[in-house]
Each structure stands twice: as structure tokens, then as C-alpha cells.
Amino acid sequence: MKKLALLAALALAGTAHAALVTNLFPNGDFSSGGPTPDWVEVSGDGSFVYTYPATGGNPGAYGVIDNTGGGGWGIWVGGNATPIPLSSLGLVAGLTYTFVQDMKVLAGPNTGGLKIESWGPSGLISSSGDLRPWPATGSWATYSTNYTIAPAATGLKIVPLWGPNSSVAFDNLGVIAPAATPLFAQITSPAAAATVNTNFVIAALAGVFPGAVTNVAFYRNASLLGSDDTAPFSWNVTGAPVGPAALTVVARDDNGGIVTSAVVNVTVSAGATVTNTFVVDPSAGWLAWMNVRERPDNFNGFVFGSPWGAGALTAEFSGVGPSSKLTLKPGTAPGDTNTFWLDYSVEPLASNPANFPGAVGFKEMEASYYVQLPDGTVNGNVVTFTGVCKTNTLDIRLNPGSTNGIGLGWTNYAFVKDFAPDYSSVVESLVILTSGAPFSVSLATIPDPARHVQYGFVTRGPNVWQTDVNNYGVVEIQSLDVNPTNVTVNSSAPWLGFMNVFNKPQDGGAYQFGSPWGTADLNAVFTSFGLELSPNTIGDPNPYWYSPSGGPGAVGNKTMDASMYVQIGSLPGRKLIFSGTVLSNTLVSASNTNALGNGWTSVAFIKDFAPDYSSFNAVTVPLTPGPFSLSLNTINDPARHVQYGFQTVGPNVWFTDAAPFGKVIIGNAGFLPTTITPSLSGPNLNLSFPTQLGKSYTVQFRTNLVEGTWSTLTTTNGTGGNAVVSDPAGAAQRYYRLLVQ
């Protein structure tokens, strides 16, 4: 048995202390040589040689993809005919695992890569894309990457990638997984504290290994809504009562196990329109699909459609992060000189059939580069896709001279598409990509969790010979907001308050009213400790507010939805990041409830409201002790209103009873604590202190407390977490201070 090194953390819910094992893919150590049905050789164009030495691996046998002759692409496909079953690898759909492989470069400048594909009964669901984040090395090294398996997947295809212009050795391809995964269940959509329409979709993730989930039941408060027996698990809610709703799911497995998820509290609003906004993000898991048609002068009939690699689609990101540019070029034929792909009746092939550069394509290529969102997560919402087109010299409508040898050109669009469950029909929205201009395309999707929602780009036009792709123009696309706006929790900002009042859940939870409130009336105030969020108190003893009436020990009759926020006005088409540090939270816990069992939730949020406030797009994060950060890509409309702040939801309490229920304390960037916590670590004295984004921290020292100058030890920028600065413990006596700017 070969030993593999674990180089990345495993992200699995509920398995933090489980024993981990490395499961090799079939023939993942090449002990059976090759090629085999486990590793099918596939290549296009260029020069590729596959070999399978019996010795010299890590250890033992290994495989080699040699592309020192250059050009084209070459891969193995594991699970080519039948995807590798998840159960055979100890994997559970919907979870994130660490995939590993050993590689070394035998010749040339580049290492290889990896692509992981999630497959279900109906075919390909999602892909990691081509992963090549690793440096080349001439000795054996273990490389790792994390990948989240699609919730509806039943198997995987594993695709080791060639090293361009290099010879690369591969060994020990596998995945790190727990020896067992206990039964778990969680709601993945809607998010905690979200506002949803009366018609919305609940999506859940559940799994177990060994075994299988047989049923997931969906509950609103204590009422059963329905159940789903097949992953991905979801339930389409229609006509939900307006007001707070506590959502849970209960999963059962074939071992007789049963587990209940954590509660997700949402607010149902009759007028809510939920918008999910996405940007051009290279890490989003892009897929490629090609529809091939006859040329327009040959009746333009459909020929076939299938998944294609991004390279064959000529779609490529320049790097990672929002500054990365996506480049789109004309589609190429797969290096095939057959008359199916190339028109030999026109030049240059008419007079010289071997002169492929400049050859005119015989097909029209409809190339889609897209992200498919998990089923059940956005269905029924408005999906918006935004970005900026830096350059478009390819589209014939913008550049009439961009044509091939017979006058045919290309068109480009950004799109959002909503496919039927069997992909037999589609509802779509498209916009043209104009040079130097932002784009935004939106679609109100159908509230059916079995439908498939995609966003991305499509390029349509004639195929070209692969060496000619740069001759006809290019499209360059980037995230709309390369430089995001950062905000923090600062007492000097113009904080506002708003209260929505509902009946308590035991009385049906119906909406009562909403209006602006002072922040002090919300029980949200800045103190010397930071921003403190406490249960809301009403001084009116009327039975409307309390049972039986107001006074010490009275039980609140209402659910108070208190928002303390800053409205920054218009921020069209920008990325807003809100960060801070939760110093403590004694308010939110499953055991902290009033006499009726009603408790509290408290979240940080960013909301992007429609001009008339009739709908909004929002992101939230629970206020757990430690740093928090959340971001939202706003809709490109200057009439909209953007807010950030905190939302606390729970029962009202009599003012003398508030303290025992606890509070949330959040660090104030306008009045930051400057306490340095020292600790010894070997030969060093570590100085630890909390930081905020946007602040600069300078640690200074001197050897005499009352005289002498302060010397700078170091200066560091705030990250929203704790900073640690080290100073040799053997130095002379020192006094330290922290300057915050």
C-alpha cells in the first residue's frame, strides 16, 4: 500500500474528528499498467506519447504523458465509460473533499494538472475546470486540491491533465475521505435570516457513509411540508403564511438512522423578490458545451451537441481573482482535416488541400462557457449576471470586418438560462457584449427545484483552424468591480434603525407593522466595549405586547425583527465587503429561550434594495465570536439603495429581564481596543491584538517607561482577525504600545 501525504484540510460537515483514509481511484497507482479501462488515453492535435514504467514511481509503477513534441492536449479519463461510483470511494454527494496526486516533471517547464467531474444518471452535472495551480518539480511531490461534489452526483470522472511542452509522471491518484461519515442534514437554501416570497424553494443536503439517505422531510415550525426521496433534496413551498418561519429538515437512512438539521429562520413576505447576483469569477466552476450546426449557407441545421474542454472552446481565464480576464475566441475543429469540418471548395484548400492555416470552416460552432448553479438553490428567484466587457473585436455587429474567407462572422452574448428538468426547453435572457462597457443580464427563474439555471457566455460563428484563432478578434471580460468597497463597524457612521413586528410563532407569526426606530429603541447601542445588540424591550404593559401583561417575568407576545444599519445610497454594479470582529455572543444559542421556547438569531447583512424598496438582494452571516466578513455584488442600477448592518430577531422581553438573556458585542472600528496580549512561544515573545480591515497597526517599544523614544518593531495592516507580532524574548526589558491609524 502506498503512503500519501495530506497537503490540504478536509472540509466536511460533522466529521472534524473522523479518521481519514486515502482511497485510490481504480488503478490510481498504475499497478495494472496501461492503457486500461480505468485510464483511457484521449488526446487532440500535437504530439503525445503515453508510457507506463513498472518501476521508478512513488514507489513502483507510474504513468507518463509526454508532450515534449508540443501542441494540442492530452489526458487520461478515469471512469470514462462508467463514472466511478461515489460509494466505492467512501464519498458523499454535496460535500467537499481533498483530491491528491503525485507528480514529477521528467522534461520541460510545466507540471500536469487535474480536472474532476461530477456525474449523475442524466450525465455531467459540474466540473472543477482545468486545475493547474502547482509549481513544477523534478522530484516526486504530492499535490492536492479541494472539490465539492455536486449534490445530485452518483459518480466521478477523474481527468489528469498533460503538462504543455513537457513530460510529466503521475502516481497515486486518489481522494482523502473519512472512514465513515455519520448521517447529517442541513438546509443549504434559503440562508439564515433571509427574506423569501410566499413561494420559495427549500434545498437541503443530507448524506451518510456507509449507507444511503432514503428520505428527507421538510418542516416549517412544527408542520410537515413534504418530503423528497432523491438527491438533490428540495421542496417547493407555495402559499406560505407571511411572517417568521423556522425551517428544519429531518433525514433518514437505510440503517434506521434519523437526524434533524439546525433551524434556519427566515421571514416570509408577500412582496419579496429575491435576487441572486453573480460576477465573472474564475473559481466558480465553469463548464463548456459545444453545439455544432451546419453553416448558414448550408441551411444551418443542428448536427450534434456535447461537453467540450475549455481549451477546445478557446475560453481561458488569465489567472485568479476579480482582476483575472476571461478571453473568448472563435471555436476550433478538433484538429480534424476531414471535409466534415473544413471546406475544400474555397481557398486555400481549393488549390492546396494540405494548406490548413487560413482554411474556411464547414460548420457553425455555438460555444457556451457557463456556470450551472446547484439545482434548487435559486429557482423562483431573479438571477443576475454582471461584468464588464473590456474588449470585443470579434463580434461582427461591432466589427464588420471580422469575418472568415467567405464573409461569415461571429456573435457574442452574456446569458442567464433556465432549462427544463430534461433540458428539452429553455427560458433565457441575453445581452450583447460591447467593448468598454459593463453588462448586466437578469432572468426571473421558474420556481421548480428540478430545473437547471446557468449563467455565462455564448460565442456563435464558423469554426477556424486552431492556428488561426487569433486572426479574427477577441472578447475580453472581467469582473465588474476589480476594486471593491470595504466598510467596517464604526460608531462614527450614520447608523439607522428599523423594526418589523410579527405575532409570536405560537399565534401564527403574522406580520403586524414596520417602521423606522431609533437605534437605542432597538437596544442596539455603541458602548466603550463596542456595539452591543440585546433583546428588544417594550415599556408598554398592554397585553398586545406581553402575556398576561407587562412586568417583570412577563412573556413577550411579539417577534421583533430589529435592523441597525448604514445606508450608503447608490453603489451600482460594485462589490461591497462588510467586515468586523464579534467579541462575544451570549444571546444566540439553542438553550437561550424565553418561557415559550422562543429564542434569538443575530446576523450581519448587506442588502441591495430596489428603487421602491419592494424587493432586495441580500447576504448574511451569523454573528459567531471571531472575525466575520461578507460581500455582495450589487446590481448595476444607480436608483437602488444599499445597506449594511445587523439584524436581530426574537421575542420582546420586559426591560428589567433583558440582561439574563445575554447580548452580542461587536468591535467598534471607531474606538478600537488597543490591548496587547503577550505570550511566550519558544525563544520569542508573541504580541497578539485584534485588527479591523482598513486600519494600520504599528507596534512600538522602548526600554524605559518614563523616558526615551519609542522605536518601531513592525507595522501591519488589519485583516479583521488577530495579528501576532514576535519579538525575541531574550531582548532587554521592553515596554510596548500599539498605534492604530
C-alpha positions in Angstrom: 0.0 0.0 0.0 1.4 3.4 -1.0 1.5 6.1 1.6 0.2 9.6 0.5 0.9 12.9 2.2 -2.1 15.1 3.2 -1.4 18.6 2.0 -4.8 20.3 2.4 -7.5 20.4 5.0 -10.6 18.3 4.5 -13.9 20.4 4.6 -16.6 18.0 5.8 -19.6 18.9 8.0 -19.7 16.9 11.1 -16.5 14.9 10.5 -13.9 17.1 12.1 -12.7 14.3 14.3 -13.2 11.4 12.0 -10.3 9.1 11.0 -9.2 10.0 7.4 -8.2 7.4 4.8 -6.8 7.9 1.3 -8.8 5.9 -1.3 -7.0 5.5 -4.6 -9.0 5.6 -7.8 -9.2 2.4 -9.8 -5.6 1.7 -10.9 -4.7 5.0 -9.3 -1.2 3.7 -8.6 -0.8 2.3 -12.2 0.0 -1.1 -10.7 -2.0 -2.6 -13.6 0.0 -0.7 -16.2 -1.9 0.9 -19.1 -3.8 1.9 -21.1 -6.6 0.2 -19.2 -10.4 0.8 -19.0 -9.5 2.7 -15.8 -7.3 5.2 -17.6 -8.4 5.8 -21.2 -5.9 7.8 -23.3 -7.5 10.8 -25.0 -5.6 13.5 -27.0 -6.2 16.0 -29.7 -3.6 17.6 -32.1 0.0 17.9 -31.0 2.5 15.1 -30.1 1.6 12.8 -27.2 3.3 9.6 -26.0 1.8 7.6 -23.1 4.0 5.2 -21.2 3.6 3.0 -18.1 7.0 2.2 -16.5 6.9 -0.7 -13.9 9.5 0.9 -11.6 10.6 4.3 -10.5 7.3 5.6 -9.3 6.4 6.7 -5.8 7.0 3.8 -5.4 6.5 1.1 -8.0 4.6 1.7 -11.3 3.6 5.0 -12.6 2.2 6.7 -15.8 3.7 9.3 -18.1 2.1 11.8 -20.5 4.9 13.1 -22.8 4.1 16.3 -24.7 7.7 17.4 -25.3 6.8 17.5 -29.0 4.4 20.3 -28.2 0.9 21.4 -29.2 -2.6 20.1 -28.6 -3.9 18.5 -25.5 -3.6 15.0 -23.9 -5.3 13.5 -20.9 -6.4 10.2 -19.2 -10.0 9.8 -18.3 -10.8 7.7 -15.2 -14.4 6.4 -15.3 -14.6 7.0 -19.0 -17.3 4.5 -19.8 -19.0 4.5 -16.4 -18.3 7.2 -13.8 -16.5 5.9 -10.6 -19.3 5.3 -8.0 -19.1 7.7 -5.0 -19.8 4.8 -2.7 -16.8 2.9 -3.9 -14.6 5.8 -2.8 -16.4 6.5 0.5 -17.7 9.8 -0.7 -21.0 11.6 -0.1 -22.6 13.9 -2.7 -22.6 17.6 -1.8 -19.5 17.5 0.4 -16.0 18.9 -0.2 -13.0 16.5 -0.3 -9.3 16.8 -0.9 -8.1 15.1 -4.1 -4.4 14.2 -4.3 -2.0 13.0 -7.0 1.8 12.6 -7.1 3.7 14.2 -10.0 7.2 15.0 -11.1 8.4 16.7 -14.3 10.7 14.5 -16.4 11.4 17.0 -19.0 10.2 20.5 -19.9 9.0 23.6 -17.9 5.4 22.6 -16.8 3.8 20.2 -14.4 0.5 18.5 -15.1 -3.0 19.2 -13.7 -6.3 17.7 -12.8 -10.0 18.0 -13.7 -12.8 16.5 -11.6 -16.3 16.0 -13.0 -19.5 15.2 -11.1 -21.8 12.9 -13.0 -25.4 11.8 -12.3 -27.9 9.5 -14.0 -28.6 12.1 -16.7 -24.9 12.9 -17.4 -22.4 15.6 -16.5 -23.5 17.9 -13.7 -20.5 20.1 -12.8 -16.7 20.2 -13.2 -13.8 21.7 -11.4 -12.4 23.0 -14.6 -8.8 22.6 -15.5 -6.7 22.9 -12.3 -3.1 23.8 -12.7 -2.1 25.8 -9.6 1.0 23.9 -8.9 4.7 24.6 -9.4 6.8 22.2 -11.5 9.3 20.0 -9.7 11.8 17.4 -10.9 11.2 15.1 -7.9 8.1 13.3 -6.7 5.7 15.6 -4.9 2.1 15.2 -3.7 -0.3 17.8 -4.9 -3.8 18.4 -3.6 -6.9 20.4 -4.4 -10.4 20.7 -2.8 -13.5 20.0 -4.8 -17.2 20.0 -3.8 -19.1 17.1 -5.3 -22.4 18.1 -6.9 -25.4 17.3 -4.6 -27.1 15.2 -7.3 -23.9 13.3 -8.3 -23.7 9.5 -8.2 -20.2 9.2 -9.6 -17.0 11.0 -10.7 -14.8 11.1 -13.7 -11.1 11.9 -12.9 -9.1 13.6 -15.6 -5.3 14.0 -15.2 -4.0 16.8 -17.5 -0.9 16.9 -19.6 2.0 19.4 -18.9 2.3 21.6 -22.0 5.5 21.0 -23.9 6.6 18.7 -21.0 6.9 15.1 -20.0 5.1 14.5 -16.7 4.9 11.4 -14.5 1.8 10.6 -12.4 1.2 8.3 -9.5 -1.1 7.7 -6.5 -4.3 9.5 -7.8 -6.9 9.4 -5.0 -9.1 11.2 -2.6 -8.9 11.7 1.2 -12.1 10.9 3.0 -13.4 9.9 6.4 -13.5 6.1 7.1 -17.2 6.8 7.9 -19.5 9.8 7.6 -22.3 9.9 10.2 -25.8 10.8 9.0 -26.1 14.5 8.6 -28.7 17.0 7.3 -28.5 20.8 6.6 -30.5 23.4 4.8 -28.5 25.0 2.0 -31.1 27.4 0.8 -32.6 29.8 1.8 -29.9 31.3 4.0 -30.4 32.1 7.7 -32.3 35.4 8.2 -33.3 35.6 4.5 -36.5 37.2 3.3 -38.4 35.0 0.9 -41.6 35.2 -1.1 -44.6 33.2 -0.2 -43.5 30.8 -3.0 -39.9 29.6 -2.5 -37.7 26.5 -2.6 -36.0 24.8 0.4 -32.9 23.0 -0.7 -31.2 20.5 1.7 -28.0 18.5 1.8 -28.0 15.1 3.5 -25.6 12.1 3.5 -24.2 9.1 5.2 -21.4 6.6 4.6 -21.7 3.7 4.7 -25.3 3.6 3.8 -27.7 5.8 1.9 -30.2 8.6 2.7 -33.7 7.3 2.0 -35.9 10.3 2.8 -35.6 14.0 3.7 -38.7 15.6 5.3 -39.2 19.4 5.3 -40.8 21.3 8.2 -42.0 24.9 8.7 -42.1 25.4 12.5 -43.6 22.0 13.6 -45.7 21.5 10.4 -44.6 18.9 7.8 -44.4 20.5 4.3 -43.5 17.4 2.4 -40.6 15.0 1.7 -38.1 14.1 -1.0 -36.6 10.6 -1.5 -34.0 11.5 -4.2 -30.9 13.8 -4.1 -30.7 16.7 -4.6 -33.2 17.1 -1.8 -35.6 20.0 -2.1 -39.2 21.1 -1.5 -41.2 23.7 -3.4 -43.1 25.8 -0.9 -46.2 27.5 -2.3 -48.6 29.9 -0.5 -46.5 30.2 2.7 -48.1 32.3 5.5 -46.5 35.8 5.8 -44.2 36.2 8.9 -41.3 34.5 10.6 -40.7 30.8 9.7 -38.4 28.3 11.4 -37.3 25.8 8.8 -35.8 22.3 9.5 -35.3 19.1 7.7 -35.2 15.5 9.0 -33.1 12.9 7.2 -33.5 9.1 7.4 -31.1 6.5 6.2 -31.2 2.8 5.3 -29.6 1.9 8.6 -32.6 3.2 10.6 -30.8 6.4 11.5 -32.6 9.8 11.8 -31.2 13.3 12.3 -32.7 16.8 12.4 -30.9 19.8 10.9 -30.2 23.1 12.6 -33.0 25.6 12.4 -32.9 28.2 9.6 -35.1 31.2 10.5 -36.5 33.2 7.6 -39.1 35.9 7.0 -41.9 35.3 4.5 -43.0 38.4 2.7 -45.8 38.6 0.2 -43.9 41.2 -1.9 -40.4 39.8 -1.6 -38.4 39.3 -4.8 -35.1 37.6 -4.1 -32.3 38.4 -6.5 -29.1 36.4 -6.7 -26.2 38.3 -8.4 -23.1 36.6 -9.9 -20.0 38.0 -11.3 -17.2 36.8 -13.7 -15.4 34.7 -11.1 -12.7 32.2 -12.4 -13.2 30.0 -9.3 -16.9 29.4 -9.9 -16.6 26.0 -11.6 -17.0 26.9 -15.3 -18.2 24.3 -17.8 -18.0 24.1 -21.6 -20.6 22.9 -24.1 -20.5 23.0 -27.9 -23.5 22.8 -30.3 -22.3 22.1 -33.8 -24.5 23.2 -36.7 -24.3 23.4 -40.5 -23.2 26.8 -41.8 -25.9 29.4 -42.6 -25.3 28.9 -46.3 -25.9 25.1 -45.8 -29.4 25.5 -44.1 -27.9 25.9 -40.6 -29.3 22.6 -39.3 -28.3 21.1 -35.9 -25.7 18.4 -36.1 -24.8 17.5 -32.5 -24.0 18.9 -29.1 -21.7 17.7 -26.3 -19.4 18.8 -23.5 -16.1 20.2 -24.6 -12.9 21.2 -22.8 -12.4 24.9 -22.2 -9.2 24.8 -24.3 -11.0 23.4 -27.3 -13.7 26.0 -26.7 -10.9 28.7 -26.8 -12.1 30.1 -23.5 -9.4 30.9 -20.9 -9.0 32.9 -17.7 -5.7 34.7 -17.3 -5.5 33.9 -13.6 -7.5 34.0 -10.3 -9.4 36.7 -8.5 -11.5 39.6 -9.9 -8.6 41.1 -11.9 -8.5 37.9 -14.0 -9.7 38.4 -17.6 -11.7 35.8 -19.5 -10.7 35.6 -23.1 -13.1 34.2 -25.8 -12.1 33.4 -29.3 -13.6 31.5 -32.3 -14.2 27.8 -31.8 -11.9 25.4 -33.5 -12.5 22.0 -35.0 -10.8 19.2 -33.1 -7.7 19.2 -35.3 -9.5 17.0 -37.8 -8.8 17.7 -41.5 -11.9 15.9 -42.7 -14.3 17.6 -45.1 -16.9 17.4 -42.3 -15.0 20.3 -40.6 -13.2 22.1 -43.5 -14.5 23.5 -46.8 -12.1 22.3 -49.5 -14.1 24.1 -52.2 -12.7 27.5 -51.2 -9.2 28.8 -50.7 -6.6 28.0 -49.5 -7.7 24.3 -49.6 -9.2 24.5 -53.1 -5.7 24.9 -54.7 -3.7 23.3 -51.9 -5.6 20.7 -49.8 -2.6 20.5 -47.3 -2.6 24.2 -46.6 -4.7 24.2 -43.4 -3.8 27.7 -42.0 -6.4 30.1 -43.3 -8.8 27.2 -44.1 -12.5 28.0 -44.1 -14.6 26.1 -41.6 -17.5 24.0 -42.8 -19.5 24.2 -39.6 -21.0 26.8 -37.3 -19.9 26.4 -33.7 -22.1 27.6 -30.8 -19.7 27.6 -27.9 -21.2 28.1 -24.4 -18.9 28.7 -21.4 -21.0 28.7 -18.3 -21.6 28.0 -14.6 -24.5 25.7 -13.7 -26.0 26.7 -10.3 -26.9 23.9 -7.9 -30.5 22.8 -8.5 -33.0 24.1 -6.0 -30.9 27.0 -4.8 -32.1 29.9 -7.0 -35.2 28.5 -8.6 -38.0 31.1 -8.4 -35.5 34.0 -7.8 -34.2 36.6 -10.1 -30.7 35.6 -11.3 -28.5 38.5 -12.4 -25.1 38.1 -14.1 -22.8 41.1 -14.3 -19.4 42.1 -15.5 -17.6 44.4 -17.9 -16.5 43.8 -21.4 -13.0 45.2 -21.7 -12.6 44.4 -25.4 -14.7 42.9 -28.2 -13.1 42.9 -31.6 -14.8 39.6 -32.6 -18.5 40.4 -32.8 -19.4 41.1 -36.4 -22.1 43.6 -35.3 -19.4 45.7 -33.6 -16.5 44.9 -36.1 -18.0 44.2 -39.6 -14.5 43.3 -40.9 -14.2 40.3 -38.6 -15.2 37.5 -41.0 -13.7 34.4 -42.5 -12.8 33.8 -46.1 -16.4 33.6 -47.2 -17.8 36.6 -45.2 -19.1 34.7 -42.1 -18.5 36.2 -38.7 -19.2 35.7 -35.0 -21.7 37.0 -32.3 -21.2 37.1 -28.6 -23.7 37.3 -25.7 -23.8 37.1 -21.9 -26.8 35.0 -20.8 -28.9 33.6 -18.0 -30.7 30.4 -18.9 -33.4 28.3 -17.1 -33.7 24.8 -18.5 -36.5 22.2 -18.1 -35.5 19.2 -15.9 -34.8 17.2 -19.1 -33.2 20.1 -20.9 -35.9 19.9 -23.6 -36.7 23.6 -23.4 -35.2 26.8 -22.1 -36.1 30.3 -21.0 -33.3 32.7 -21.5 -32.2 36.3 -21.3 -29.2 37.6 -23.4 -27.2 40.8 -23.8 -24.6 41.8 -26.4 -21.1 42.3 -25.1 -20.0 45.9 -26.0 -16.3 47.0 -25.8 -15.5 49.1 -22.8 -19.0 48.8 -21.2 -20.4 47.0 -18.2 -23.1 44.3 -18.9 -25.9 43.0 -16.7 -28.4 40.3 -17.7 -31.3 39.1 -15.5 -33.9 36.4 -15.6 -36.8 35.6 -13.3 -36.4 31.9 -13.0 -39.3 29.4 -12.7 -39.9 28.1 -9.1 -39.2 24.5 -9.9 -36.3 22.9 -8.0 -35.8 20.3 -10.7 -34.9 22.9 -13.3 -31.3 23.9 -14.2 -30.1 27.5 -14.1 -27.0 28.6 -15.9 -25.2 31.9 -16.5 -22.2 32.5 -18.8 -21.3 33.4 -22.4 -22.0 32.1 -25.8 -20.0 32.7 -29.0 -21.5 31.6 -32.3 -19.8 31.5 -35.7 -17.7 29.4 -38.1 -15.0 27.1 -36.9 -11.4 28.0 -37.7 -8.1 26.1 -37.9 -6.5 26.1 -34.5 -3.5 28.2 -35.5 -5.9 30.9 -36.8 -7.8 31.7 -33.6 -6.0 35.0 -33.1 -6.7 36.3 -36.6 -10.3 37.3 -36.2 -10.6 39.2 -33.0 -11.1 38.5 -29.3 -13.5 39.2 -26.4 -12.0 40.1 -23.0 -14.3 40.1 -20.0 -13.7 40.9 -16.4 -15.4 41.1 -13.0 -17.4 44.4 -12.9 -15.6 45.6 -9.7 -11.9 44.9 -9.5 -11.5 47.3 -6.5 -14.3 46.5 -4.0 -15.6 49.0 -1.4 -14.7 48.0 2.2 -16.8 49.0 5.2 -16.4 48.2 8.9 -18.3 48.6 12.2 -17.6 52.2 13.0 -19.6 54.3 15.6 -18.9 57.4 13.5 -21.1 56.1 10.6 -24.7 57.4 10.3 -26.4 54.3 11.8 -30.2 54.0 11.4 -32.8 51.6 12.9 -35.9 49.8 11.5 -38.3 47.5 13.3 -40.6 44.9 11.8 -43.1 43.4 14.3 -44.7 40.0 14.0 -47.0 37.9 16.2 -45.1 35.2 18.1 -44.9 31.8 16.3 -47.5 30.3 18.7 -50.0 32.9 17.4 -49.3 32.2 13.7 -46.4 34.7 13.3 -48.4 37.1 11.1 -46.8 40.4 10.2 -48.1 43.4 12.2 -46.2 46.5 11.1 -42.8 48.0 10.3 -41.4 51.5 10.8 -38.2 53.4 11.5 -37.0 53.2 15.1 -34.1 54.9 16.9 -31.2 52.6 17.4 -31.4 53.0 21.2 -35.1 51.8 20.9 -33.8 48.7 19.1 -31.4 48.0 22.1 -28.5 48.4 19.6 -26.0 50.9 21.1 -22.3 51.7 21.0 -20.6 51.5 24.4 -17.0 51.5 25.5 -16.9 47.8 24.8 -18.2 48.1 21.2 -21.6 47.7 19.5 -24.0 45.8 21.8 -27.1 44.1 20.5 -29.6 43.0 23.1 -33.2 41.6 23.1 -35.8 44.3 22.3 -37.8 45.7 25.2 -41.2 47.4 25.1 -42.1 49.5 28.1 -45.9 49.3 27.4 -47.6 46.7 29.7 -50.5 46.3 27.3 -51.4 42.6 26.7 -50.8 43.3 23.0 -47.1 43.1 23.9 -47.0 40.8 26.9 -48.8 37.8 28.5 -50.7 38.3 30.7 -49.4 42.0 30.8 -46.2 43.8 31.1 -44.0 43.5 34.2 -41.0 41.5 35.5 -41.2 37.9 34.3 -43.8 38.7 31.6 -43.5 36.7 28.3 -43.3 38.7 25.1 -46.2 38.3 22.7 -44.3 39.5 19.6 -41.3 38.7 17.4 -39.2 41.7 17.0 -37.1 42.0 13.8 -34.6 44.7 14.6 -32.2 46.1 11.9 -29.4 48.5 12.7 -27.8 49.6 9.5 -26.0 52.2 7.5 -27.5 53.2 4.1 -24.7 54.2 1.7 -27.1 55.1 -1.1 -26.2 54.2 -4.7 -23.4 51.8 -5.3 -24.3 50.5 -8.8 -22.5 47.4 -10.1 -20.0 47.3 -7.3 -18.7 44.8 -4.8 -19.2 45.8 -1.1 -17.3 44.0 1.6 -18.5 44.3 5.2 -16.2 43.0 8.0 -15.7 43.2 11.7 -15.0 41.2 14.8 -17.6 39.6 17.1 -16.1 39.9 20.6 -18.7 37.8 22.3 -22.2 36.4 21.8 -24.2 35.2 24.8 -27.6 35.9 23.1 -27.8 33.3 20.4 -27.8 29.7 21.5 -30.3 26.8 21.2 -30.8 26.8 25.0 -31.3 30.6 25.4 -35.0 31.0 25.1 -37.9 32.6 26.9 -40.6 30.6 28.8 -42.3 29.6 25.5 -39.1 28.3 23.9 -38.6 31.2 21.6 -35.0 32.4 21.1 -33.0 34.8 19.0 -30.9 35.0 15.9 -28.5 37.7 15.0 -26.6 38.2 11.7 -24.6 40.7 9.8 -26.0 41.6 6.4 -25.6 43.5 3.2 -28.8 44.4 1.3 -29.4 45.8 -2.1 -32.9 47.3 -2.4 -35.0 48.0 -5.5 -35.6 51.8 -6.0 -39.1 51.5 -4.3 -37.9 49.0 -1.6 -40.3 46.4 -2.9 -37.5 43.8 -3.2 -33.9 43.3 -2.3 -30.9 41.1 -2.7 -29.1 40.1 0.5 -26.2 38.2 2.0 -25.9 37.3 5.7 -23.5 35.7 8.1 -24.2 34.5 11.7 -22.5 36.5 14.5 -20.3 33.9 16.0 -17.3 35.1 18.1 -14.3 36.0 16.0 -13.8 37.8 12.7 -16.6 38.0 10.1 -16.6 39.2 6.5 -19.3 39.1 3.9 -19.6 40.6 0.4 -22.3 41.4 -2.1 -22.1 42.3 -5.8 -24.7 45.0 -6.2 -27.0 45.4 -9.2 -25.9 47.9 -11.8 -28.7 50.4 -11.2 -28.0 53.8 -9.7 -31.5 54.1 -8.4 -31.1 51.2 -5.9 -30.3 51.5 -2.2 -27.5 49.6 -0.5 -27.4 48.9 3.3 -25.1 47.1 5.6 -25.6 46.3 9.3 -27.1 43.8 11.8 -30.4 42.1 12.2 -31.6 40.6 15.5 -34.8 38.6 15.5 -36.5 37.2 18.6 -39.2 37.8 21.3 -39.6 41.1 23.2 -38.8 41.0 26.9 -39.6 43.3 29.8 -36.9 45.8 30.3 -35.8 44.5 33.7 -35.4 41.0 32.3 -33.2 41.7 29.3 -29.7 41.2 30.9 -30.0 37.5 31.7 -30.8 36.7 28.1 -27.3 38.0 27.0 -26.1 40.2 24.2 -23.9 40.3 21.2 -20.8 42.6 21.4 -19.0 43.6 18.2 -15.8 45.5 18.0 -16.0 49.2 17.1 -13.5 50.3 14.4 -14.0 53.9 15.5 -12.9 53.1 19.1 -10.7 50.0 18.8 -9.3 48.3 21.9 -5.6 48.6 22.0 -4.8 45.8 24.4 -1.8 43.7 23.5 -1.9 40.1 24.8 1.6 38.7 25.4 2.6 35.0 25.4 5.8 33.1 25.2 6.5 30.8 22.2 9.9 29.1 22.4 12.5 31.9 22.2 10.0 34.5 21.1 7.6 36.8 22.9 4.3 36.9 20.9 2.2 40.0 21.0 -1.4 39.4 19.9 -4.1 42.1 19.3 -7.4 42.3 17.3 -7.5 44.2 14.0 -10.0 45.6 11.6 -9.8 45.9 7.8 -8.8 49.3 6.6 -6.7 50.0 9.7 -2.9 50.1 10.1 -1.2 48.9 13.3 2.2 49.9 14.5 3.9 48.1 17.4 6.5 50.2 19.2 8.8 49.6 22.2 11.2 51.3 24.5 13.3 50.1 27.4 12.3 52.8 29.9 8.7 53.5 30.6 9.0 57.2 31.6 11.7 58.5 29.2 13.4 57.7 25.9 12.0 57.5 22.4 9.6 54.8 21.0 11.1 52.5 18.4 9.0 50.8 15.8 9.1 47.0 15.9 6.7 46.4 12.9 3.7 47.8 11.1 1.0 45.6 9.8 -2.4 46.1 8.0 -5.6 44.9 9.6 -7.2 41.7 8.4 -10.3 41.6 10.6 -8.7 38.9 12.7 -6.0 38.8 15.3 -2.4 39.9 14.4 0.6 38.3 16.1 3.9 40.1 16.2 7.0 38.3 17.5 10.0 39.8 19.4 12.9 37.8 20.8 12.3 37.1 24.4 16.0 37.4 25.2 16.0 41.1 24.4 16.4 43.8 27.1 13.4 44.8 29.2 10.9 46.4 26.9 7.6 48.3 27.1 5.2 48.1 24.2 2.4 50.2 22.7 0.1 49.9 19.8 -0.7 52.8 17.4 -3.9 52.4 15.3 -4.4 54.6 12.1 
